[in-house]
Amino acid sequence: MKLDRIMPSVYIKTYGCQMNERDSEQVAAMFLAGGYRLTDSDAQADVVLINTCSVREKAELKALGKMGMLCSQAEEKPWAVFGLMGCMVQSRARELFEEIPRLDVVTGTHCYHRVFSICDALLKQRMANLPPAPLREGAHISQVEDLPDAHTRIRDHLPARSSCSAFVSIMQGCEMHCSYCIVPFTRGGERSRPATDIMDEVKRLVDTGVKEVTLLGQIVNRYGRDEAIVDGRGAFVRLLEALHDIEGLERMRFTSPHPIGFHDDLVRAFSYLPKLCSHIHFPMQSGSDRILKLMRRPYRQEKYMELCAAMRSARPDLAITTDIIVGFPGETQEDYLLTKAAVKKVEFDNAFIFQYSPRRGTPAAEMPGQICLREKEARNHDLLETVNRIAIARNNALVGTRQTILVEGPSKTNPNRLQGRTSQNKPVIIEKGDAQIGTLVPVTICECTGFTLYGAV
């Protein structure tokens, strides 16, 4: 089989956070520029890539299971290239080749720009019946230091698929070292992009039709933390102000902030930057000060509550979502009930609840008082019921109100309808009518079916 008989295809599956999604977009764009087509079928792909997450055990197991299954079918496509990318690779490296013998390539979190050249060279060799390069000894990169510019450079990109919204990485890495988290080991230390580079990337995105950007960082509000304060505003708020002035950009979001980097200037920004959406994902993790201390989260519940109240005062229609871990080592029933009480007090619009899972090499994995799976599942189920009840009530309260949605595309369940999101990040379904994808449309919310709203233009 010759490579030039068909346009080669690449399949990319992503697990984990928005940062991983953004990294996958960057890789997909490089393959498109190299003459490949994207496919949603792993069975038809010539290059199969899985972008992995190591933050939680479930995502790690899913990625390994998926790649193992795909590689077990590799005899049907002996020329195909199979690769793992991302956080799990950064922490596990060479052992992955032993676990999945047919695996060809692994690349860590700082080497995405190498993925295309490595996979493309190997595919061409195989399809031309040439001996493949000895990739198992050199293609994987497991340490941050393997690249001289890894600490300073974050590449901009244009999405592989046209969209009215896009992710923009403004910084990478984390130095908080929460006791349960492996991110500092897989993403390295904090490093911020120059504001001019970010501005240029967003302007190019707007030129392609993007109306909304989501700024990404492991702790996004610590962007430029070493820069001077100017007129009471830190580097992150000054970046928001500069992006706000870009003509054609209609909305801005950011994720995920940390309470330790949340200062008065960012709270005030919600009062005078209308393009800043009325939604913030604000990880709480626990409502117990004792557990927060064990987690090495350098804030207490009172401070978290004060910040939520201040933001809602600055932006009354603000939707707050959060992350919560249940079953952390040493968490008593009393600790759990404090978390449940905090959820009721804040009235989150939604919450992602995770059962604690030990991550190799983190302090929490060695802590005494590990909670049994049955108890973690019970707390997860109970808290999820509380979160859902509050979220549905808050959604029902929107019926009869007027909202503005960014129309993003066809409804996933009915192609004759369109789907958009409010500023509060709530999905709204509308009849197709005259509404155009990529436009802001005023709607009246007519119905709520739990987590989905239905609107009339």
Secondary structure in CASP SS format (residue, H / E / C, confidence):
PFRMAT SS
TARGET T0000
AUTHOR 0000-0000-0000
METHOD secondary structure of the structure
MODEL  1
M C 1.00
K C 1.00
L H 1.00
D H 1.00
R H 1.00
I C 1.00
M C 1.00
P C 1.00
S E 1.00
V E 1.00
Y E 1.00
I E 1.00
K E 1.00
T E 1.00
Y C 1.00
G C 1.00
C C 1.00
Q H 1.00
M H 1.00
N H 1.00
E H 1.00
R H 1.00
D H 1.00
S H 1.00
E H 1.00
Q H 1.00
V H 1.00
A H 1.00
A H 1.00
M H 1.00
F H 1.00
L H 1.00
A H 1.00
G C 1.00
G C 1.00
Y C 1.00
R E 1.00
L E 1.00
T C 1.00
D C 1.00
S C 1.00
D C 1.00
A C 1.00
Q C 1.00
A C 1.00
D C 1.00
V E 1.00
V E 1.00
L E 1.00
I E 1.00
N E 1.00
T E 1.00
C C 1.00
S C 1.00
V C 1.00
R C 1.00
E H 1.00
K H 1.00
A H 1.00
E H 1.00
L H 1.00
K H 1.00
A H 1.00
L H 1.00
G H 1.00
K H 1.00
M H 1.00
G H 1.00
M H 1.00
L H 1.00
C H 1.00
S H 1.00
Q C 1.00
A H 1.00
E H 1.00
E H 1.00
K C 1.00
P C 1.00
W C 1.00
A C 1.00
V E 1.00
F E 1.00
G E 1.00
L E 1.00
M E 1.00
G E 1.00
C H 1.00
M H 1.00
V H 1.00
Q H 1.00
S H 1.00
R H 1.00
A C 1.00
R C 1.00
E H 1.00
L H 1.00
F H 1.00
E H 1.00
E H 1.00
I C 1.00
P C 1.00
R C 1.00
L C 1.00
D C 1.00
V E 1.00
V E 1.00
T E 1.00
G C 1.00
T C 1.00
H C 1.00
C C 1.00
Y H 1.00
H H 1.00
R H 1.00
V H 1.00
F H 1.00
S H 1.00
I H 1.00
C H 1.00
D H 1.00
A H 1.00
L H 1.00
L H 1.00
K H 1.00
Q H 1.00
R H 1.00
M H 1.00
A C 1.00
N C 1.00
L C 1.00
P C 1.00
P C 1.00
A C 1.00
P C 1.00
L H 1.00
R H 1.00
E H 1.00
G C 1.00
A C 1.00
H C 1.00
I C 1.00
S C 1.00
Q C 1.00
V H 1.00
E H 1.00
D H 1.00
L C 1.00
P C 1.00
D C 1.00
A C 1.00
H C 1.00
T C 1.00
R C 1.00
I C 1.00
R C 1.00
D C 1.00
H C 1.00
L C 1.00
P C 1.00
A C 1.00
R C 1.00
S C 1.00
S C 1.00
C C 1.00
S E 1.00
A E 1.00
F E 1.00
V E 1.00
S E 1.00
I C 1.00
M E 1.00
Q E 1.00
G C 1.00
C C 1.00
E C 1.00
M C 1.00
H C 1.00
C C 1.00
S C 1.00
Y C 1.00
C C 1.00
I C 1.00
V H 1.00
P H 1.00
F H 1.00
T H 1.00
R H 1.00
G C 1.00
G C 1.00
E C 1.00
R E 1.00
S E 1.00
R C 1.00
P C 1.00
A H 1.00
T H 1.00
D H 1.00
I H 1.00
M H 1.00
D H 1.00
E H 1.00
V H 1.00
K H 1.00
R H 1.00
L H 1.00
V H 1.00
D H 1.00
T C 1.00
G C 1.00
V C 1.00
K C 1.00
E E 1.00
V E 1.00
T E 1.00
L E 1.00
L E 1.00
G C 1.00
Q C 1.00
I C 1.00
V H 1.00
N H 1.00
R H 1.00
Y C 1.00
G C 1.00
R C 1.00
D C 1.00
E C 1.00
A C 1.00
I C 1.00
V E 1.00
D C 1.00
G C 1.00
R E 1.00
G C 1.00
A H 1.00
F H 1.00
V H 1.00
R H 1.00
L H 1.00
L H 1.00
E H 1.00
A H 1.00
L H 1.00
H H 1.00
D C 1.00
I C 1.00
E C 1.00
G C 1.00
L C 1.00
E C 1.00
R E 1.00
M E 1.00
R E 1.00
F E 1.00
T E 1.00
S C 1.00
P C 1.00
H C 1.00
P H 1.00
I H 1.00
G H 1.00
F C 1.00
H C 1.00
D H 1.00
D H 1.00
L H 1.00
V H 1.00
R H 1.00
A H 1.00
F H 1.00
S H 1.00
Y H 1.00
L C 1.00
P C 1.00
K C 1.00
L E 1.00
C C 1.00
S C 1.00
H E 1.00
I E 1.00
H E 1.00
F C 1.00
P C 1.00
M C 1.00
Q E 1.00
S C 1.00
G C 1.00
S C 1.00
D H 1.00
R H 1.00
I H 1.00
L H 1.00
K H 1.00
L H 1.00
M C 1.00
R C 1.00
R C 1.00
P C 1.00
Y C 1.00
R C 1.00
Q H 1.00
E H 1.00
K H 1.00
Y H 1.00
M H 1.00
E H 1.00
L H 1.00
C H 1.00
A H 1.00
A H 1.00
M H 1.00
R H 1.00
S H 1.00
A H 1.00
R C 1.00
P C 1.00
D C 1.00
L C 1.00
A E 1.00
I E 1.00
T E 1.00
T E 1.00
D E 1.00
I E 1.00
I E 1.00
V E 1.00
G C 1.00
F C 1.00
P C 1.00
G C 1.00
E C 1.00
T C 1.00
Q H 1.00
E H 1.00
D H 1.00
Y H 1.00
L H 1.00
L H 1.00
T H 1.00
K H 1.00
A H 1.00
A H 1.00
V H 1.00
K H 1.00
K H 1.00
V H 1.00
E C 1.00
F C 1.00
D C 1.00
N E 1.00
A E 1.00
F E 1.00
I E 1.00
F E 1.00
Q E 1.00
Y C 1.00
S C 1.00
P C 1.00
R C 1.00
R C 1.00
G C 1.00
T C 1.00
P H 1.00
A H 1.00
A H 1.00
E H 1.00
M C 1.00
P C 1.00
G C 1.00
Q C 1.00
I C 1.00
C C 1.00
L H 1.00
R H 1.00
E H 1.00
K H 1.00
E H 1.00
A H 1.00
R H 1.00
N H 1.00
H H 1.00
D H 1.00
L H 1.00
L H 1.00
E H 1.00
T H 1.00
V H 1.00
N H 1.00
R H 1.00
I H 1.00
A H 1.00
I H 1.00
A H 1.00
R H 1.00
N H 1.00
N H 1.00
A C 1.00
L C 1.00
V C 1.00
G C 1.00
T C 1.00
R E 1.00
Q E 1.00
T E 1.00
I E 1.00
L E 1.00
V E 1.00
E E 1.00
G E 1.00
P E 1.00
S C 1.00
K C 1.00
T C 1.00
N C 1.00
P C 1.00
N C 1.00
R E 1.00
L E 1.00
Q E 1.00
G E 1.00
R E 1.00
T E 1.00
S C 1.00
Q C 1.00
N C 1.00
K C 1.00
P E 1.00
V E 1.00
I E 1.00
I E 1.00
E E 1.00
K C 1.00
G C 1.00
D C 1.00
A C 1.00
Q C 1.00
I C 1.00
G C 1.00
T C 1.00
L E 1.00
V E 1.00
P E 1.00
V E 1.00
T E 1.00
I E 1.00
C E 1.00
E E 1.00
C E 1.00
T C 1.00
G C 1.00
F C 1.00
T C 1.00
L E 1.00
Y E 1.00
G E 1.00
A E 1.00
V C 1.00
END
